[in-house]
């Protein structure tokens, strides 16, 4: 997807209570179980033939090609512990909130005479549950990277720059040139 979407995925992986299966046959067996026994569906997800999936399940193939190994791990992570992931999202969206750490260029639209020149900043900020809920809902609705970035920018604007409404009331923040972004909940 994009930086924020990928960061949401990585944050969800930090909530796992057990490690993903280590070997390729175990990973394929997990995917087949998650697809209710359909080797054809797993083959479509991995971009291989149905027979190849069946050979992994039987243990006839143990070592995948590097590109297939990467796809396999990505697909397992995407499907691993969905209930644990959902509970963590619900907790973040209702009580805990989300922590965003980013290094990006921030510019401002503010009153004349203010320091509105954009500059690179490193910010680590806790965002309230309302912003976490908006990010999760937008991600599940298929929002673009720009829409996710706008939600994060609004959260940073309100919590970091406006200090929860205690200062800079007319400030509008622009969140551009993202160097990196990490989310945690």
C-alpha positions as CSV (number, residue, x, y, z in Angstrom):
1,X,0.0,0.0,0.0
2,X,1.9,3.0,1.3
3,X,3.9,4.1,4.3
4,X,1.0,4.6,6.7
5,X,-0.8,1.5,5.5
6,X,2.3,-0.6,5.8
7,X,3.0,0.9,9.2
8,X,-0.5,-0.1,10.4
9,X,0.2,-3.7,9.2
10,X,3.5,-3.8,11.1
11,X,1.8,-2.4,14.2
12,X,-0.7,-5.2,14.0
13,X,2.1,-7.7,13.8
14,X,3.4,-6.5,17.2
15,X,0.2,-7.7,18.8
16,X,0.8,-11.3,17.9
17,X,0.9,-13.6,20.9
18,X,2.6,-16.5,19.1
19,X,5.2,-16.5,16.3
20,X,4.2,-17.4,12.8
21,X,5.1,-20.9,11.6
22,X,8.8,-21.2,10.6
23,X,9.0,-23.7,7.8
24,X,7.4,-23.4,4.4
25,X,5.3,-26.6,4.7
26,X,3.9,-25.4,8.0
27,X,3.1,-22.0,6.6
28,X,1.4,-23.5,3.6
29,X,-0.6,-25.9,5.8
30,X,-1.7,-22.9,7.9
31,X,-2.9,-21.1,4.8
32,X,-4.8,-24.1,3.6
33,X,-6.5,-24.3,7.0
34,X,-7.3,-20.6,6.9
35,X,-8.9,-21.1,3.4
36,X,-11.0,-24.0,4.8
37,X,-9.0,-26.7,3.0
38,X,-8.9,-25.1,-0.5
39,X,-5.5,-25.6,-2.0
40,X,-6.8,-23.8,-5.1
41,X,-7.4,-20.6,-3.1
42,X,-4.0,-20.8,-1.5
43,X,-2.4,-21.3,-5.0
44,X,-4.1,-18.2,-6.2
45,X,-2.9,-16.2,-3.2
46,X,0.7,-17.3,-3.7
47,X,0.7,-17.2,-7.5
48,X,1.7,-20.9,-7.9
49,X,0.0,-24.0,-9.2
50,X,-2.4,-26.0,-7.1
51,X,-0.2,-29.0,-7.4
52,X,2.8,-27.1,-5.9
53,X,0.6,-26.2,-2.9
54,X,-0.3,-29.9,-2.5
55,X,3.3,-30.9,-2.6
56,X,4.2,-28.4,0.2
57,X,1.3,-29.7,2.3
58,X,2.6,-33.3,1.9
59,X,6.2,-32.2,2.7
60,X,7.5,-33.1,-0.8
61,X,8.9,-29.6,-1.2
62,X,10.5,-28.0,1.8
63,X,12.6,-25.0,0.5
64,X,10.8,-22.4,-1.7
65,X,12.4,-20.0,-4.1
66,X,13.3,-16.7,-2.4
67,X,10.5,-14.7,-4.1
68,X,7.9,-17.4,-3.2
69,X,9.3,-17.5,0.4
70,X,8.7,-13.8,0.7
71,X,5.1,-14.0,-0.6
72,X,4.5,-17.0,1.7
73,X,5.6,-15.1,4.8
74,X,3.6,-12.0,3.8
75,X,0.4,-14.1,3.3
76,X,0.8,-15.9,6.6
77,X,1.3,-12.6,8.4
78,X,-1.7,-11.2,6.8
79,X,-3.9,-14.1,8.0
80,X,-2.2,-14.9,11.4
81,X,-4.2,-14.5,14.6
82,X,-7.1,-12.4,13.3
83,X,-9.0,-12.4,16.6
84,X,-5.9,-11.2,18.5
85,X,-5.4,-8.4,15.9
86,X,-9.0,-7.4,16.1
87,X,-9.0,-7.2,19.9
88,X,-5.9,-5.0,19.8
89,X,-7.5,-2.7,17.2
90,X,-10.7,-2.4,19.3
91,X,-8.7,-1.6,22.4
92,X,-6.7,1.1,20.5
93,X,-9.9,2.5,19.0
94,X,-11.8,2.7,22.3
95,X,-9.4,3.2,25.1
96,X,-5.7,3.1,24.3
97,X,-5.2,5.2,21.2
98,X,-2.2,5.0,18.9
99,X,1.4,6.3,19.0
100,X,2.8,7.8,15.9
101,X,6.5,8.4,15.4
102,X,7.5,10.1,12.2
103,X,10.2,12.2,10.6
104,X,8.6,14.4,8.0
105,X,8.3,17.9,6.7
106,X,5.7,19.9,8.4
107,X,4.5,23.3,7.0
108,X,1.7,25.5,8.4
109,X,-1.0,27.8,7.2
110,X,-1.3,30.4,10.0
111,X,-1.7,34.0,10.8
112,X,0.8,36.5,9.2
113,X,4.1,36.9,11.0
114,X,4.2,33.3,12.3
115,X,6.9,30.8,11.6
116,X,5.1,28.9,8.8
117,X,8.1,27.8,6.9
118,X,8.1,24.0,6.5
119,X,11.0,22.0,8.1
120,X,11.9,18.5,8.8
121,X,10.8,17.4,12.3
122,X,11.0,14.2,14.3
123,X,7.8,13.7,16.2
124,X,6.6,11.0,18.6
125,X,3.0,11.7,19.7
126,X,0.2,9.7,21.3
127,X,-3.1,10.2,19.4
128,X,-6.4,9.6,21.2
129,X,-8.6,6.6,20.4
130,X,-10.8,8.7,18.0
131,X,-7.9,9.1,15.6
132,X,-7.0,5.4,15.9
133,X,-10.6,4.4,15.1
134,X,-10.6,6.8,12.1
135,X,-7.4,5.3,10.8
136,X,-8.6,1.7,11.2
137,X,-12.0,2.5,9.6
138,X,-10.4,4.3,6.7
139,X,-7.9,1.4,6.2
140,X,-10.6,-1.2,6.1
141,X,-12.8,0.9,3.8
142,X,-9.9,1.0,1.3
143,X,-8.7,4.5,1.8
144,X,-5.8,5.8,-0.2
145,X,-2.4,6.7,1.3
146,X,-3.3,10.4,1.0
147,X,-6.5,9.9,3.1
148,X,-4.6,8.1,5.8
149,X,-2.0,10.8,5.8
150,X,-4.7,13.5,6.2
151,X,-6.1,11.7,9.2
152,X,-2.7,11.4,10.8
153,X,-1.9,15.0,10.0
154,X,-5.1,16.2,11.6
155,X,-4.3,14.1,14.7
156,X,-0.8,15.6,14.9
157,X,-2.1,19.0,14.3
158,X,-4.6,18.8,17.2
159,X,-2.4,16.9,19.7
160,X,1.1,18.1,19.0
161,X,0.9,21.5,17.4
162,X,-2.3,22.8,19.0
163,X,-1.7,20.9,22.3
164,X,-5.3,19.7,22.5
165,X,-6.8,23.1,21.7
166,X,-4.7,25.1,24.2
167,X,-2.7,27.1,21.6
168,X,-2.5,28.0,17.9
169,X,-6.2,27.9,17.2
170,X,-6.0,28.9,13.5
171,X,-3.1,26.6,12.6
172,X,-3.5,24.2,9.6
173,X,-0.7,21.6,9.3
174,X,0.6,20.1,6.1
175,X,2.2,16.6,6.5
176,X,4.6,16.1,3.5
177,X,7.9,14.5,2.5
178,X,7.6,11.6,4.9
179,X,11.0,10.1,5.6
180,X,9.5,7.3,7.8
181,X,6.5,6.7,10.0
182,X,5.9,4.0,12.6
183,X,2.7,3.3,14.4
184,X,2.1,1.4,17.6
185,X,-0.9,0.5,19.7
